Amino acid sequence: MKTLFARLSVAFLALIVLAGGGFYLVDRYSTQTYYEELTQRLNSSIAMYVAGESQLIEDGVVNTGALEQLARQAMIVNPTVEVYLLDTEGRILGHTLPPESIQTERIDPEPVRRLIAGEVDMPFRGTDPRNLNRNKVFSAAEVVDSGAVQGYLYAILGGQKYDELASSIRGSYVQKISLGAIVAIVIAAFLAGLLVFSLLTRRLTRLTRDVRRFTASDFDPDTVIQTDDTDDEIGQLGSAFRRMADKIGEQFEDLKQTDRLRRELIGNVSHDLRTPLASMLGYVDTLLLKNEGLDAGERRRYLEITRKHTRHLDRLIGELFELSKLDAAAVRPSLERFSLAELLHDVSQEFELDAESRGITLTVDTGEQPAMVKADIGLMQRVLENLLRNALKFTPAGGEVRIHLAPRSGAVRVAVTDTGCGIPTEDLEHIFDRYFHARREGEHGDSSAGLGLAIVKRILDLHGSRITVTSALNQGTRFEFDLPTAAAA
C-alpha cells in the first residue's frame, strides 16, 4: 500500500465492486418493478370481471357463497390472486383465505379509489392484508347494488403463493448466470484498470527513478534524465523536473564560481589590506625609532606616505562596505531631476590635479545642453568617480581620458574613454564581477580588489541602466551607459 499503483488498484477495485453491487441491486429492482407493472396491466380488469359475475352484496348482506366460488375461479385462472371484499371504508367483509393468515381487518381505501378512477401510474401498490410490511400491486372494482356503491372487490395480484414461488427460484440458473456475468465484468474491468494504471504509473516510476539518481549523484547536472515527449500532466511534470535539474546545476556552478571568487577576494583583500598596513607600520616604526635623528623634511615625507596608505585603506574598506550594501539590496535610489553636465564638470574637477600629476589629459565634452536627467545624484557621482579613477589608473603618461555626453531618444548617453593599455578579450565578460581583479600591463598607482566596476554595475542596475564596455589592447577602453531624461522619466 506504499506505492501509488497499489493505492490506485485498491481504490479502483473498491469502486468497481461498489458499482457492480449497485448495478446488481438496480437490476433486481428494475426487474421486479417491470414484472409488477406487467402483471398489473395484464390483470387490471380481473376484479371487474369477478365482481360482474355475481351480486356480492345485496341489501347490505354479503353473498359469501358467491364470493367463495368467484375467488376459487380466480385462483384457478391465476394461483397468485387473493380476493377480498371490502366495504366503502376499507373494512374486510369477506375472503376465502385461512383466518389466521390475515393480519388486519381494514386496509386503506384511498389507493383503491385512485386505481379505479385511473389516476395512477403503474405499478401502483396497495396494502397486503397477509403481509403488512410490504405493499403489492392489485386490481380493484366497485361492488354496486341498486345503483349505489356498496364496497369494493380487492384482488392482490402477487399473493403469498407468488412470494413462495419467488423464494424457491431465487437461486435459479438465470440468477446465477446474471450474478456470474456481473462478477466476470467486475474482474475484467479490474484487470483492465490494472493495465491502465501500470502504463500510467510506469512513467511516474521512471521519473521517480531519475529524481533519486539525480539526488544520489549530489545534483550532478550531467546525470542522464530520460525525456518524455507527451504533453499531459506527467509529461509536463517531467519537463518541469528537467528544467529544475538544469537550474539546480546552474546554481551549483554559480555557487562554485562564487566560492572561487570569494576565495580570490579574501586573497586580494588580504593583500590590499596588508600592503598599506605594512607600509604604515614600517614608517610609523621608523618615526618612533629615529624620531630624534630625522629632520623636518624626512619626518613630513614619512607622514605623507603614511597618510597616502591610510587613505587607500579607507577607500578599500569603504568600497567593501558599499558593495555589501548594494548586494544586500539595502540601497534605494532617491530619484531627482538634475543637470548631468554640471555633475560631470564637478566630478572632473576632483581628478584634474591627479590627471595633471600623471601627465594625462582629462577632457569633458558635455555640449551646450544641460542634459537634464532623473536619477540619484549621489549614486551617479559615485559611478562617474569610479569610472574616472579606473580610466586614470590604466592610462599612461601622455594619454587622454575623455568624458562625452550624447543625446539619445528619451535618454542621455555617457561615455568614458581612455587611451590606456586596454583589457584582454577573455577578461571583458568578468570585469563587472565582484571580487574580479586582473593586473594589466600599464597599471600604475594603488592596487585594489577590483570592486569599483562591480559597484558601478550594481548602481546602474538599480537605475535600470545597462553599462557596456569595448576595449582593444594598447589602444584603450570605452565604457558607455544611458540615463533617462527628466522628461522621459
NORSUL-V130718 format. One record per residue. N is the residue number from 0. RES is the residue in one small letter. SS is DSSP state (A for helix, B for strand, O for the rest). NEAR is the number of other C-alpha atoms within 12 Angstrom. D_CENTER is the distance of its C-alpha to the mean C-alpha in whole Angstrom. Layout:
# NORSUL-V130718
<<N,RES,SS,NEAR,D_CENTER> <N,RES,SS,NEAR,D_CENTER>>
This chain:
# NORSUL-V130718
<<0,m,O,10,26> <1,k,O,9,24> <2,t,O,16,23> <3,l,A,21,20> <4,f,A,24,23> <5,a,A,17,25> <6,r,A,17,23> <7,l,A,23,22> <8,s,A,26,26> <9,v,A,21,27> <10,a,A,19,25> <11,f,A,27,26> <12,l,A,23,30> <13,a,A,19,30> <14,l,A,19,28> <15,i,A,27,31> <16,v,A,23,34> <17,l,A,17,33> <18,a,A,21,33> <19,g,A,28,36> <20,g,A,19,38> <21,g,A,17,37> <22,f,A,22,38> <23,y,A,25,41> <24,l,A,17,42> <25,v,A,15,41> <26,d,A,19,44> <27,r,A,18,46> <28,y,A,14,46> <29,s,A,16,46> <30,t,A,16,49> <31,q,A,19,51> <32,t,A,20,50> <33,y,A,19,51> <34,y,A,21,55> <35,e,A,30,55> <36,e,A,26,55> <37,l,A,20,57> <38,t,A,29,60> <39,q,A,32,60> <40,r,A,22,60> <41,l,A,19,63> <42,n,O,31,65> <43,s,O,30,64> <44,s,O,25,68> <45,i,A,33,70> <46,a,A,39,70> <47,m,A,26,72> <48,y,A,24,74> <49,v,A,38,75> <50,a,A,36,76> <51,g,A,23,78> <52,e,A,19,80> <53,s,O,25,82> <54,q,O,29,83> <55,l,O,38,81> <56,i,B,32,81> <57,e,B,20,85> <58,d,O,15,86> <59,g,O,19,83> <60,v,B,19,84> <61,v,B,28,82> <62,n,O,22,84> <63,t,A,21,83> <64,g,A,18,84> <65,a,A,25,83> <66,l,A,35,79> <67,e,A,24,80> <68,q,A,21,81> <69,l,A,34,78> <70,a,A,37,76> <71,r,A,23,77> <72,q,A,22,77> <73,a,A,31,74> <74,m,A,27,73> <75,i,A,13,75> <76,v,A,16,73> <77,n,O,23,69> <78,p,O,23,69> <79,t,O,28,66> <80,v,O,40,68> <81,e,B,44,69> <82,v,B,43,71> <83,y,B,47,71> <84,l,B,47,74> <85,l,B,37,72> <86,d,B,32,74> <87,t,O,28,72> <88,e,O,21,70> <89,g,O,30,69> <90,r,B,23,71> <91,i,B,32,72> <92,l,B,30,76> <93,g,B,34,76> <94,h,B,35,75> <95,t,O,28,76> <96,l,O,25,74> <97,p,O,13,74> <98,p,A,14,74> <99,e,A,11,73> <100,s,A,17,70> <101,i,O,24,69> <102,q,O,18,67> <103,t,O,20,67> <104,e,O,25,70> <105,r,B,25,68> <106,i,O,30,65> <107,d,O,26,63> <108,p,O,28,65> <109,e,A,21,62> <110,p,A,30,60> <111,v,A,36,64> <112,r,A,28,65> <113,r,A,22,61> <114,l,A,30,62> <115,i,A,25,65> <116,a,A,14,64> <117,g,O,16,61> <118,e,O,13,59> <119,v,O,20,56> <120,d,O,16,54> <121,m,O,26,55> <122,p,O,28,54> <123,f,O,32,56> <124,r,B,32,56> <125,g,B,36,59> <126,t,O,35,60> <127,d,O,33,62> <128,p,O,37,65> <129,r,O,31,65> <130,n,O,20,61> <131,l,O,18,60> <132,n,O,12,56> <133,r,O,17,56> <134,n,O,23,56> <135,k,B,37,58> <136,v,B,41,59> <137,f,B,44,62> <138,s,B,46,65> <139,a,B,44,67> <140,a,B,39,70> <141,e,B,37,72> <142,v,B,36,76> <143,v,B,25,78> <144,d,B,21,82> <145,s,O,12,84> <146,g,O,10,81> <147,a,B,15,79> <148,v,B,22,76> <149,q,B,29,77> <150,g,B,34,74> <151,y,B,44,72> <152,l,B,48,72> <153,y,B,52,68> <154,a,B,47,67> <155,i,B,45,64> <156,l,O,44,63> <157,g,O,38,62> <158,g,O,34,64> <159,q,A,25,64> <160,k,A,20,65> <161,y,A,23,62> <162,d,A,21,60> <163,e,A,14,62> <164,l,A,16,62> <165,a,A,17,58> <166,s,A,12,58> <167,s,A,12,60> <168,i,O,14,58> <169,r,O,16,55> <170,g,O,14,54> <171,s,O,14,56> <172,y,A,12,55> <173,v,A,12,53> <174,q,A,18,51> <175,k,A,16,51> <176,i,A,13,50> <177,s,A,21,47> <178,l,A,23,45> <179,g,A,16,46> <180,a,A,17,44> <181,i,A,25,41> <182,v,A,22,41> <183,a,A,18,41> <184,i,A,21,38> <185,v,A,27,36> <186,i,A,21,37> <187,a,A,18,36> <188,a,A,23,33> <189,f,A,26,32> <190,l,A,19,33> <191,a,A,18,31> <192,g,A,26,28> <193,l,A,25,28> <194,l,A,18,29> <195,v,A,18,26> <196,f,A,25,24> <197,s,A,22,25> <198,l,A,16,24> <199,l,A,22,21> <200,t,A,24,21> <201,r,A,20,23> <202,r,A,28,20> <203,l,A,26,18> <204,t,A,21,21> <205,r,A,23,22> <206,l,A,28,18> <207,t,A,22,19> <208,r,A,20,22> <209,d,A,25,21> <210,v,A,28,19> <211,r,A,20,22> <212,r,A,21,24> <213,f,A,26,23> <214,t,A,18,22> <215,a,A,13,26> <216,s,O,16,27> <217,d,O,16,26> <218,f,O,26,23> <219,d,O,24,26> <220,p,O,25,24> <221,d,O,16,27> <222,t,O,22,26> <223,v,O,19,26> <224,i,O,28,22> <225,q,O,22,23> <226,t,O,21,22> <227,d,O,22,20> <228,d,O,14,21> <229,t,O,14,19> <230,d,O,13,17> <231,d,O,13,15> <232,e,A,15,12> <233,i,A,24,14> <234,g,A,21,15> <235,q,A,19,12> <236,l,A,23,11> <237,g,A,29,14> <238,s,A,22,14> <239,a,A,20,11> <240,f,A,25,13> <241,r,A,27,17> <242,r,A,17,15> <243,m,A,19,14> <244,a,A,29,18> <245,d,A,22,20> <246,k,A,17,18> <247,i,A,22,19> <248,g,A,23,23> <249,e,A,19,23> <250,q,A,18,22> <251,f,A,18,25> <252,e,A,17,27> <253,d,A,15,27> <254,l,A,14,27> <255,k,A,14,31> <256,q,A,20,32> <257,t,A,19,31> <258,d,A,17,33> <259,r,A,17,36> <260,l,A,23,36> <261,r,A,22,36> <262,r,A,17,39> <263,e,A,23,41> <264,l,A,27,40> <265,i,A,21,42> <266,g,A,19,45> <267,n,A,27,45> <268,v,A,29,45> <269,s,A,21,47> <270,h,A,21,50> <271,d,A,31,50> <272,l,A,29,50> <273,r,A,23,53> <274,t,A,23,55> <275,p,A,30,56> <276,l,A,26,56> <277,a,A,20,58> <278,s,A,25,60> <279,m,A,26,60> <280,l,A,22,62> <281,g,A,21,64> <282,y,A,28,66> <283,v,A,26,66> <284,d,A,18,67> <285,t,A,21,70> <286,l,A,24,71> <287,l,A,16,71> <288,l,A,14,73> <289,k,O,17,75> <290,n,A,19,75> <291,e,A,12,79> <292,g,A,13,80> <293,l,O,16,77> <294,d,O,13,79> <295,a,A,14,77> <296,g,A,12,75> <297,e,A,18,74> <298,r,A,23,72> <299,r,A,17,71> <300,r,A,18,69> <301,y,A,27,68> <302,l,A,25,66> <303,e,A,18,65> <304,i,A,24,63> <305,t,A,27,62> <306,r,A,21,61> <307,k,A,21,59> <308,h,A,30,57> <309,t,A,27,56> <310,r,A,19,55> <311,h,A,27,53> <312,l,A,30,51> <313,d,A,19,50> <314,r,A,25,49> <315,l,A,30,47> <316,i,A,22,45> <317,g,A,20,45> <318,e,A,28,42> <319,l,A,29,41> <320,f,A,19,40> <321,e,A,26,39> <322,l,A,30,37> <323,s,A,20,35> <324,k,A,17,34> <325,l,A,26,33> <326,d,A,21,30> <327,a,O,12,29> <328,a,O,15,29> <329,a,O,15,32> <330,v,O,22,33> <331,r,O,20,33> <332,p,O,22,35> <333,s,O,16,37> <334,l,O,21,38> <335,e,B,22,41> <336,r,B,22,44> <337,f,B,25,47> <338,s,B,29,49> <339,l,A,43,48> <340,a,A,32,51> <341,e,A,24,53> <342,l,A,33,50> <343,l,A,37,51> <344,h,A,27,54> <345,d,A,19,54> <346,v,A,28,52> <347,s,A,34,54> <348,q,A,20,57> <349,e,A,20,56> <350,f,A,30,56> <351,e,A,23,59> <352,l,A,15,62> <353,d,A,22,59> <354,a,A,31,59> <355,e,A,22,63> <356,s,A,16,64> <357,r,A,24,62> <358,g,O,19,64> <359,i,O,28,61> <360,t,B,29,61> <361,l,B,37,58> <362,t,B,28,57> <363,v,B,32,55> <364,d,B,26,55> <365,t,O,28,53> <366,g,O,19,55> <367,e,O,16,57> <368,q,O,17,53> <369,p,O,23,52> <370,a,O,33,48> <371,m,B,30,47> <372,v,B,35,43> <373,k,B,30,40> <374,a,B,36,39> <375,d,O,27,40> <376,i,A,30,43> <377,g,A,22,43> <378,l,A,30,41> <379,m,A,40,42> <380,q,A,29,45> <381,r,A,29,44> <382,v,A,39,42> <383,l,A,43,46> <384,e,A,30,48> <385,n,A,32,46> <386,l,A,42,46> <387,l,A,41,50> <388,r,A,37,50> <389,n,A,38,48> <390,a,A,44,51> <391,l,A,45,54> <392,k,A,38,53> <393,f,O,38,53> <394,t,O,38,56> <395,p,O,30,59> <396,a,O,25,62> <397,g,O,18,63> <398,g,O,28,60> <399,e,B,32,58> <400,v,B,41,55> <401,r,B,35,54> <402,i,B,36,51> <403,h,B,32,51> <404,l,B,35,49> <405,a,B,28,48> <406,p,B,26,47> <407,r,B,17,44> <408,s,O,14,42> <409,g,O,19,41> <410,a,B,25,41> <411,v,B,34,44> <412,r,B,31,44> <413,v,B,40,45> <414,a,B,34,46> <415,v,B,43,48> <416,t,B,40,50> <417,d,B,41,53> <418,t,O,31,55> <419,g,O,35,54> <420,c,O,31,54> <421,g,O,35,50> <422,i,O,35,47> <423,p,O,23,47> <424,t,A,15,44> <425,e,A,13,42> <426,d,A,21,42> <427,l,A,24,41> <428,e,O,18,37> <429,h,O,23,37> <430,i,O,33,39> <431,f,O,29,37> <432,d,O,29,35> <433,r,O,36,36> <434,y,O,33,39> <435,f,O,32,40> <436,h,O,32,43> <437,a,O,27,46> <438,r,O,23,50> <439,r,O,19,51> <440,e,O,17,55> <441,g,O,24,56> <442,e,O,25,54> <443,h,O,21,56> <444,g,O,22,56> <445,d,O,26,54> <446,s,O,30,51> <447,s,O,39,48> <448,a,O,38,44> <449,g,O,35,43> <450,l,O,40,41> <451,g,A,39,42> <452,l,A,37,40> <453,a,A,34,37> <454,i,A,40,38> <455,v,A,40,39> <456,k,A,36,35> <457,r,A,35,33> <458,i,A,40,35> <459,l,A,34,35> <460,d,A,27,31> <461,l,A,27,31> <462,h,O,30,33> <463,g,O,18,31> <464,s,O,24,34> <465,r,O,22,34> <466,i,O,32,37> <467,t,B,25,39> <468,v,B,30,42> <469,t,B,25,44> <470,s,B,28,47> <471,a,B,21,50> <472,l,O,24,52> <473,n,O,21,55> <474,q,O,22,55> <475,g,B,29,52> <476,t,B,34,49> <477,r,B,33,47> <478,f,B,37,44> <479,e,B,30,42> <480,f,B,35,40> <481,d,B,33,39> <482,l,B,42,39> <483,p,B,33,39> <484,t,B,28,42> <485,a,O,21,42> <486,a,O,17,42> <487,a,O,16,39> <488,a,O,19,37>>
